[in-house]
Amino acid sequence: MKKRILVTGGTGYIGSHTVVELQNSGYEVIIIDNLSNSSADVVDNIEKVSGIRPVFEELDCLDFAGLDALFTKYKGIEAIIHFAASKAVGESVQKPLLYYRNNLVSLINLLELMPKHGVNGIVFSSSCTVYGEPDQLPVTEQAPIKPATSPYGNTKQINEEIVKDTVTSGSPINAILLRYFNPIGAHPTALLGELPNGVPQNLVPYITQTAIGIREQLSVFGHDYNTPDGTCIRDFINVVDLAKAHVIAIDRILNGKQKAKVETFNIGTGIGLSVLDLINAFEKSTGVKLNYKLTDRRVGDIEKVWANPEHANNELGWKAETSTEDTLLSAWKWQLKLRERGIQ
């Protein structure tokens, strides 16, 4: 009997890649998504990649009664991976209440329903934004949590506290918090990838859309930072590598391998790359020259942050394996495939 896992936000960018890896590892997956930032045809592509069609229900995690009914309909869900959230930093500054409602209430609803339906494990999609501008690099899990620079970042901090407080209260829940750094790239098949609505909020989709001619020019925000080339430094991780970390986390929960009821792991490469490093790597791996310009800093951007992933490497046995060049090439192939499909 396959173990049944619920993936919220499972038609989204990271969610869809994680569903494939779960299915490849022998799990039965149920996806819920309100399709606010994704499309139902992603389910078709998940099936093409994995050979298995996951169950899909269009449902908003804010709908408590709907969630309750879902757990009743699909009995025996053993754990949840919770991706469903609003995630654009800039938009969160403009619409803070939307972000607090979507990101906090969705988690609260799940945590409230889990004991009722015998679901004892949750993997929560967190972020390196909780570290703010770190005092020391690379960042370990022991680094202090800094005041958030956006409502989006604040929701990740608050949600981590909600999980910890719920478990501390005696709720029969085990949790793993995965703090991602900067996921990029696409599935090697070019059937799954990042498909932003409207103007991309993330760097790599903007790079690929500029390279293919959808965007006229890429703006590099800030060139006077205290970094070797003056541009911001980030830890860019391949999305499939990231997805595999979730499968390991689920296995850890279900097989009683946790050393505490709530565990936290940094999921990154341990390598800091500047924005210009990434642009150069894209040009090298694809052979496509990019039209970009250096512009003023953007409010809220952190100067430099990259992970110390040793805890995840040693404790989970997980490691980022895909090179930056291969990752960027996968993002480019995805962009070309989108054009073939007439999507962009």
N, C-alpha and C positions, 0 to 999 in steps of 0.2 A: 504494500500500500504506500503510495507516494505521500510524502508530507506536504500539507497544504499551506501555502504562504500567501498572505494578502499584500499586494503592492499598491499603495496609494500614489497617485500621480504617475502611474505605470506607462502611460503613453507619452510622457515627457522625455526630455533628452537623456538624463541619467537613468531614469526609470526604465525606459525601453531597453537599454543595453543591459540593465540588471536583470530584467525578466528573461532575456535570452540566456544569460549565464546561469540563472536559477534553473531554467528548464534543461540546459545542458548538463546540470549537476543532478538531475533526477527529481527536482521538486515540481509539484503541481502549483501553478500560479493563478491567482485571481487578481485581476487589475480593476481598480476603480479610478476614474478620472472625470472631472467635470468638463474637460476639453476646452478650458479657457485659454490654454496656451499650447495646445497640441491638436492632433487630428485623429479620428477613429481609424483611418486607414493605416496608421502605425501598427495596429494589431495584425493587419495583413502582412506587413513587412517583417514583424517578429516571427510570424509563422513561416515565411520564406527563409529566414535565416536559420531558425532552430528546427524546423520541421514539425513544430507543435503549435497549435493555436491555443493561446491562453484564454480563459474565461474573461470577458470584458463586460463591465457594468458601468454605464454613464451615471455617475453619482458624485455629489459634492460632499466633502467631509464635514461641511457645516450642517448638513441635514442629519440630525441625531436619529430621528425615527427611521430614515432611510438606511443609515448605517446599522442600526439595531436589526432591521429586517434582513439586511445582507448577511449578517453573522448567523441569523436564524436559518436563512436559505442555504448557506454554504457552511454546514456544520463541520467542526473539526479543524478550523483554521488554527494553526499552532503558533504562528508568529506573524508580525507585521513589519514591513519596511515602509517607513513613512517619508515619502518625497513631497507629497502634495503641499504646495506653498506658493505664495507670490514671491518673486525673487529679484526684481529689478531695483537696484539701490536708488537710482535717480527717481523712479516712480514712487518709491516708498517715502521719499522726502515730500513729494507733492500730495500723496494720498496716504498719510500715516494710519488713519482709522481703518481703511481697507486692509492694510497689511496686518495690523494688530488683530482684526477680526478673523481674517482668513488663516493666519499662521498660528495664532494661539488657540482659537476655539476648535479648529480641526484636530489639534493634538489632544486637547482636553476631552473632546468627544470620544476619541479612540481609547484614551486611558480609562475613561469612565466605563466604557462598554467591555473592555478586555476581561476583567474578572467575571462579569456576568456570563460571558460566553466561553470561558475557559482558555483564553488566549494569554499565554504567560510571557511572551517575548516580543520586544520591539527594538528595531534598529532605527535610530533617528538620524536623519540627514542634517548634520550641522555644518559649520563653516569656520574657516580660519579668521573670519571677520571678528570672532569673539576675542581675538588677541589684540585687536586694534593695531596701533604702531608699537611693535614689541620692543622691549628693552634690550633683549639679547637675541642674536641669530646664530644658527637656526633655532626655530621655536620648538620647545618641548611641550608636552601636555601639562607640565607643572608651571608654565608661564602664567603670570597673572592675567585675569580677564580684565580688559580695559573698557572704559566707557565707550559704547557703540557710537560710530560716526553717522549712522543712519537708522531709521526705524526698522529697516530690513535686518540689519545687524543686531539690533536690540531684540527683535523677535527670536533670533537664534539663541541669544543669551538667556532670555526669559524661558524659552522652551526647554533648554537644558535644565534650568532650575525647577521647572514644573515636573520634569521627569524625575529628578533626584528627590524632590519633596514628596512626590507620589509614592515612590519606592520606600522612602524613609518612614512614611506613615503606616507601612505594613501591607500595602497593596501587593498581591502575589505576582509581581511583575519583575522580569529581568530585562535590563536594557543595555544597549551598546550605543554610544554616541560617536559617530564618525565625523570628524572635523576635516572637510575637504579643503584642499587648496584650490587650484584653478583648473577645472576639467576642460579639456579640449580634444579635438579630433572626432572621428566617426568610426563606425564599424568597418572592418576591412572589406566587407561585401559592398559597401557604399549604399546599403539599403536602409540604414539607420544613422541619424546624425542630428545635429543641432539645427532646428528650423525656427528662428525667431519670427514673431509677428511684427511686421513693420521694420523700423530701423533697429539693427542689432544693438543690444546693450553690452555684449561681450566682444572682446578683441578679435578672436579668430574668425567668427562669422563676418565681421566687418572687413577683415583682411581678405577673405575669400570672395566676398561680394564686390570688393574694390577690384580684385584681380580679374574677375570675370566681366566687370563693366557695369554692374548694377549700381554701384556707388562710384562717384567721380574720383573721390580722394579720401584717403584715410588720415584722420588727424591724430597725431601722437601728442597726448596731453602732458605737457611739462617736459622740459629738456635741461632744467637747471637743478635737478635733485642731486643729493650727495651720493651719487652712484658713479661707476666708472665712465658711463657714456651720458649721464645726466637724465636718463629716463627711468621710470619706475621698474622695480624688480619684483617678479612673482615666481611662484613654483607651479609650473604647468604640468598637469598630469593627464595621461591618456585615459579617456572615458571608459574603455574596456578594462584597463587595469583597475580603475576605480570601482567598476561594477563587480569585479571579482572579489574585492574586499568585502562587499556586502554579503556575498555567498558564504565566505569564511566566517563572517560575524554571525550569520544565521546558524550555521553549523555549530559554532561555539556556544550559542545560547541553547539550542535544542539538545546538544549532547553533554550539557552540564560542565563545560570546560572553563566557565568564567571563574575568576578569582574574587570577584565582588559582584553584587547585584546590579551595580551600574559601573560600566567601564567606558573609558574615553580613549580614542586613538586618533592621531594625526594621519591623514591619508594624503601623502605627497611624495615627491621624488627625492627631496633633500637637495635639489639643485635650484639655485636662483638664476633666472634669466631675465634680462631687461627686455623692454618692449622692442628696442632695436635689434637685440639678439634674436628675438622671435621672428621679426620681419626678415632679417638676413637668413635665418634658417628656412623660412618659407620660400624665399627666392632661390636658395640653393637646392632645396628638395624638389621643387616643382619646375624650375627654370623660368618662372614667370616674374617679371619685374613689377614692383608695386609702386603706385603713385601715392606718396604720402608726404605730409608736411609736419614740421614741429610747431606746436602751438602752446598757448599758455596752460598752466596747471588747471586741473579740474577740482572743484571743491569736493572734499571727502575722500580723495584718493590717498592711500597709504604709500609712503615712499618705498619701502622694501619689506618683504616678508617671504620667507620660505621655511619649509618644514624640517624638523629633525624627525625622520620616520622610524627611528631605531626601535621604538616601543612596538609599533605595528609589525616591523620586520621580525623582531625576536619573539614577540608574544603570539602574534597571529600566524606567523610563517608566511606573511604576504610581502610582496615587494613590487614596486613599479618596474616594469620590464621593457616597455616600448620606448624607442628612441624618439626624441623631439622631431627629427626629420621624418620618420615614418608616420608619426602622429599627424604632422602638418600635411603630409602627402595624402593621408586618409581624409582629412578635412577638405582638401582640394578635390579629390575624387568624388566626394559626397556632393560638393557644389556643382560639379560637372554633371552628375547624375540627376540632380534637381532640375538642371536646365533641360536635360534629355526628357524628363517627365513633364516639362512645361510648367513647373511650379515657380521658377524664378528666372 
